[in-house]
């Protein structure tokens, strides 16, 4: 293949935005994706047995799914088994499309709370890029939320439904913040996406193409702008020229044949586990891995554990209706308050359940009495009369939470798997206990007759493992996602996030990628990114 201007690795939100941005600026761009396209009729959400399908080939856990595109993740020494999807669109295929901005305080955690580190950028630096992505994908929401700096959305919000109205009354009784959900789900037909018809199965893949998963929201526009997307292309390592600049990659196709592609610049967007994995594998000259003079590649992993409280209601509240998606959210407890006994906080999202098995998933693992027979049928009668509050826990970065290569396992191409070291801190556990208690209060204020809380569960928010910063000794990339060590190597995914915040990160990842790609395009000269 002819040498290209930019090689992008990974086709999820970060890779899709970067590819589209660079292609529309006139660069020749090739994106390599180890997975494949997902056809809508194949999605579990299109079938009545969808809950069973998500226990196997359509599981959100790669260790359970075990497709060719996945790689093994050893979680024996971890408190979490992270969610991940490898394919065109990445994790957005199975995300709930909760579209939230980081709070201004999330960029200044060291200054405000004496923990973690401050970002090298502020909310104001990212704000215009948030807005550009919102308008491009048709985010639905309501402007004016007092929890945020002023901003609006291109499409009106979705209805919150009878359940949302009931919960809003309960939150008002408590005097707690709530706001109609902002979702990357068009409330009316938008570009190539259909109008949401409220199936309520967003996290199982939208059956009508009405969710802004990035295979729909960005990739058709990226390829129309001239970009090339190669699927089934697993990158084995990034290569360097004699001067130490990235000059392409070695990749392996589905038949096991090795290929070489040359590029003037490389953008990695493989998520917070896949990107450090690739950097650690790219060790031809660097035993510690590529772009790792700081020793921080793979470290400071943040996973956003999720606390959950389910409320069961006697009245019919049409809980089968979407979006799911978030009907509403609350930032009441999203920021630090020392009186609570922990730092930082959690954003809450109110969602409909995804079926009876979804409710059972949130029972304690040893609660067998409610998993069989009459007890299951008792829970099932609440299927249309239940609501879920979920709280995204801001787990602060710790170097001991890390990914390393696991050479005792291998993917389908013979490349090493990943070993995960992740322990939830006492701060995280205290926060989760507090959030569960408050979410139960909210359900009770809304009239729930029963509540169920669950242990912390995993999310697909894979963050912090190639953090940005000013000092090359304490960060992997600069404020624009550019490697301190390799000047024409960029990272455009959640790896660069210094802290995780308390909100779903896809909006931030997309905005950061747009900022990075814009900077790359603005500074590129004569087929080479200057040092």
N, C-alpha and C positions, 0 to 999 in steps of 0.2 A: 504494500500500500504506500502511496505517496506520503511524504512527510506532511503532517497537518500542523496548523497553528497551535491548537489546544487539544489535548487529550483529557477527557473527563472519565473518572472511574466511579461508577454507581449512578443509577437512574432514578433514585428516590427524589424527594423534594429538593434537597441541595443540588444534586446533579442535574435535575431537570431545569431548575431556574438558571443555573450557571450556563448550561448548554444553550438554552434559548437566548439568554442575554448576549452571549458571545456571538452566536450565529446571526442574530439580528444586527450586530455591529459589524458584520462583514468578515468575521474570522471563519476559517475552516475548522470544524469541530467534529471529533469522533468521540462518542461515549461508549464505553464497554460495560455491559451488564451481565453478571453471572447467571441471572435468572432469565425468565421469558415473559412474554406478554400474557396477561390473564384475560380470557374470554368471558364476557359477562354471563353467558348461559352456564358456564362451569362453576360459577360462584356458589357457595353453599346457601346463600340467602335466596336463591331462586328455587329451592327445593324444600318440601315439607319436613324432611328429615335433617334440616340444617344443623340442629343442635348435636346430632350424632356425627355428622361429617366433620364438625370442628373438633372432634376428639381424635381424628386420624390425619388423613392427607391434607385437610384444611385447618389443622391446628395452628394457633398463633405461636406455638413453641417449636423452634427448629429441631430440638432433640426428639420431639414427638412426631413431627412432620416428616423429617428425614428425606427431603427431596434432593435431587441432584444438585440444586443450586445452594443448598444449605451446607454448613460446616459444623462439626461437633463442638459443643461448648460444655466443658467439664465444670459442673456447678457443685461438686462434692464439698468444696470449702467455701460455699457462698450461701448467704441468706436469701438468695433470689435466683430465679430461673427466668432470664429476661425474654420478653416477647420480641420477635423479629420476623420480617417477611422479606425474602429475596426474590425480586422480580421487577419488571418495569413499573415504576411508581413507588417501589420500596414499601416501607411500612404504611404509606398512605392508603394502600389497598384495603387494609384492615383497620385503619384508624377511625375514631369517632368523629373526626373533623371539628373538634372543639377548637375554635380559632381565637386564641388569647394572646395579648401582648404582655411581655414582661413589665413589671412595675418599675418606675424610676428607681426605687430603693434597691431593686435586685442588682443594679450595676454598682452599688456602693456598700456592699455588705461588710467589708473590713472597716470602712469609715464609720458606719452606723452601728454595727454590732460587735466589732472586734473579732470577727471570725471570718474564715475563708479569705478571699482576696477581692479587691476592687477590679472591675473590668477596665481596660484601657479606653473604653468608649462609654458614652452615656446614652440614656434613652433618646435624647434629642438627636444623636448621631444616627440612630436606627429608624427614627420615626418616619422620615420620608420614604424609606424603603418598605416599611410596613404598609404604608398607604398605597404604594405602587402595586405590591402583590395583591392586596385586598381588591383593588379595582380590576386587576387582570383576571382573577379567578372568580369574582362575583361573590364575595363574602356577604352573608346575611346577618344583620344585627341592628341594634338601636344605639345611636350616638347619645352622648350626654351623661354617661355613667360617671358619677362623682368620684368613684374610686380611681379614675384614670385622668391623665391630661386629656383635654378635649380632642375628640376625633369622631368621625362618622364612618358609615359603611355604604357600599354602593347599592345594596339591596335591603329591603325591609326585613325585619326579623320574622322567624317562623312563629306560628301560634304556640303559646305555652300549654294550651289544652286544659281540660277540667282539673287534672292533677296539678298542673302548674299554678292554676288559680287558687286551688286549695292550699298549696304550699306557700304561695305569696301571702295569703292571709295569715298563715302561721308565722312566717318570718316578720310580718308587720307587727303582729302581737308581741313578738320578742324584741322588736326594735332593731333587727339585724338587716344588714345590706343584702339585697338580691337584685338581679338585673336579667332581663330576657336574654337568652343564650345567643352568643355570636358563633356562627358556624360556617365552615367552608362548604356550605350546601346551598346552592341557589334556591331562593324562595320563589323564583320564577325562572323560566327557561333562560339559559345564559350561554351564548356562544354555542359550543357543541355539546353542552350538558342540558339534560332535560329538567323539568320542574320536579321538585321533591313532591312525592305523593304519600309521604309519611308512613312508609313500610315499617320503620323503626328497627331496621336491621343494618344500620350503617357500619357497625363493627364486624359485619360478616360479608362486606362487599356490597355496594349498592346494586340492587337488581335492575334498576332502570337508568343507570348512568347519570344520576342526579347529584352525586357527591363529587367534590373537587379532589378526587384522588389524582395524583400527578401524571398518571398515564393518560388521563383525559384532559386535565386542566392545562398542562404545559406541553406534553410531548408532541401532539399533533401540530402545534404551532412551532415547536423547535425544528421538527423535520421539514415543515413547509418553508422554514427560513434557510434550509440548506444543511442542517446538521445530520450526521449519520449516527444511528443507534444500532450497535451490534449486540444481539442477545446470545445467551449461552457462552459468553466470553469471560472466563475467570482469569483475573490478573494475578500472575504469580509473583511479580516484582516490578518495581520501578527501576529504570536504568539511568545511569549517569554518563556524561561524556568526560573527557579527560580533565576538564576545568571544574568538574564538580556540579555542573548544572544537570537537571533532569532532561533527558532526551527521548523519553518514551517508556515503553513497557513491554514485558514478555507476558503473553496471555495464552490460555489453553482453551480449545474449543470442546464441544460436547463429545467429540470422538477421541479426545486426548491428544490432539495434534497441537504442537506449540507454534505460536506465531509471534512476530515482532512488529511493533508499530512505533514510528518515530514522531516526535512532536517537539515544538518549541517551548511549550509550557504544559504543565500537568496540574489538573485539579482533582483532588481526592474527595469523594462524597460517599463513602461506604458505610456510614453511621459510626457511632461512638465505640463500637467493637470492631467492625470491619476495617475502618481506616487505620487504627493502631496495629491491627493484625498485619495489614499489608506493609506498613512502615517497618515493623519488626521482621518481616520476611525479606525485605529489600536490603539485605545485609552483605552484599558482595564486597563492599569496602568498609563497612561499619559493623563491627561485631555487636554493637548495642542497638542496631537498627538505623534506618535512614531518618534524618532530621531530628536526631535524638541527643544532641550534645547536652541538653538540659537533664537528660535521664527521666523525663516526665512523660514520654510517649507510653500510653496505656495506663497511666496512673490518674488518680483523682476521679475515678469513675463515679458517676451519679446516675441513679436509676429511677428516681421518683416513686418510691413505694406508695401504694394507694390504700387508704383506709376507706371502708365501706359500711354504710348503715342502710338497711332495707326497711321500709315501712309498709305494713299491710293495712289496707283500709276496707271497711265494710261497704262503703258506697262505690258505685261504678265510676271510675275516673279515666276510662279509655286509655289504659296504660299500654295498650298495644300500639298506639300511634306514636310515630316519631316526631321530629328527628331524634336519633340516638347516636350521635349528636347530644347536645345539652339543651334541655327545655329552658333552663335558667342556670345562672351561676351566682355564687356569693363570694365576695372578697372580705367578708367581715373579719375573718381570722387569717388573712393572707400575709400580714406584716408582723414584725416583731412586737411583742408586749412582754417585758420582763416579768410581769406579775403572773404570767402563765407557767413559768418554770422551764421555758425552752426558747431557743432563738429561731427566728423566721416564722413561717406559717404555712398555710395550705389554702388553695382555692378549692371551693366546692363546686360540683356539677350535679344538677338534678337530671336523672335519665330514666326512661322506661326500662324495665328488665328485658332481657333477650330470650325469655322463655323459662320454663320450670327448671331445667338443668342449670341455667344461669343462676337462679336463686339458690339451688342446692350447692353450687360452687362456692357460695359465700358462707356456707355453714362451716363450723370448725371441723377439721379433718377427722376427729375421733367421734363426731356426733352421729353415730350410725342410726340411732333411733328415728331421726327425722329424714333419713335417706331411703327408707324402704317402706313399702306397704301403705297403710292408711295414712301415715304421717305425710307421705309425699302427696297423696290426693288432697289432704287438708291444705297443704301449701299451694297446690295447683289451682284451687278455687280462687286464689288471690291473683292469678296471673294478670287479669285485666284491672286489678285493684291494688297494685303495688308500685312503689317508686323507690329509686335508689339515689341516695346522696353518696357521691364519691369525693374523697379529698386527696388532692395531689400533694404529697409530702415533700417539702423542700429539704432534701437530704444534702447536707453541706459536704464539700469535697474533702476527702482524706486520701493521702498518698497510698495508704495501705489497701484501699479499694482499687483494684487494678486488674488488667488483663495481661496475660503472658501467653506465649506460644506453647501449645501442648503437642510435642513431637511424638507422643505415644498414640495419638489419634490422627486421622487424616480425612479430608473430604474426598469427593469422588474423583478429583484430579490428582490426588496424592499429596496435597499441600497440608501443612499441619493445622490442627484445630486450635482451639483457644481454651485456656484455663482461667476461670473467673475466681478472684478473691474479693469478696464483698461482705462486710459485716455492717448491720444497721447500728447506728450509734445510740447511746442513751438518749440523746436529744431527739432523735427520730422516734424512738419508742414512746417517750413522754408526749411528743406532739401527737402521735397516732391515738394514744389513749384519750387525750383531751378532745381531739376532733371527733372520735366516735361518740363520746358522751354528748357533745354539743349537737351532732347530727341526730342523735336519738331525741334530744330536746326539740329539735326542729320538727321531726316527724310527729311527736306527741302534740306539739302546738298546732299542727295541721290536722290532728284528729286520727292518727294511726291507732289501730287497736292492738297491734303487735309490732315489735321491732326485732331485727336480727342484725348483729354486727359480726364482722368477720376479721380474722387475722389479716395483717398486711399482705397484699398481693403485689405481683410484679406489674410493671408497665413496659411499654415499648419505647420509653424515653431514655436514650443511650447517649450520655453526655459527659463532657469534661476531659476526655483522654488525650487531647492534643491542644491544650488551652492557649488562648491568646494572652499577650502581655507585651510590655515594653522591654523588659529585661530578658535577653536570651538565656540567662542562667535559670530563670524561673518560669519560662513559658516556651512553647513549641513554635507558635506563629505570632506575627505582629497583629496590630489592630485591624488589618485588612485580610487576615487569614493567610498571610504569606510566610512561608517557612523562614525562620532566622538563619538556618544552615544552608538551605538550597533556594536561592533567590527566585527561581521560576517554578517553584512547587507551592501550590496553594491548597488549603483545606476549606471545604464549604459544607460542613455538616455540624451536628451537635457536638462533635469532639472539641470544638474551639470554645465552647461556653465555659466561662470561669466559675460561675455558680449556676444552678439549675433554675432558680426561681421557684415559684409555687404554682405555675401554670403549665398547661400543655405547650410543648416547645416548638411545634411545627411552624407556627407563624414566625417565630424568631429565627429558626433555621432558614426558612425561605428568604426572610429579609436580610440576614447575614450573607447568604449566598449571592443575592442580588447586589449587595454592597461590594462583596469581594470581586464578583465578575465585572462590575462596572469599573472598579479600580484597576483590574487587570487590563481591561480594554482601553482605559484612559492612559495608562502608563506604557502600554506596549509600543515598541518602536522597531520597525524594520525586522519583523519576525523574531524578535528576542525581547524578553522582559528584562529591563536593565537591572543591574545589581545595585 
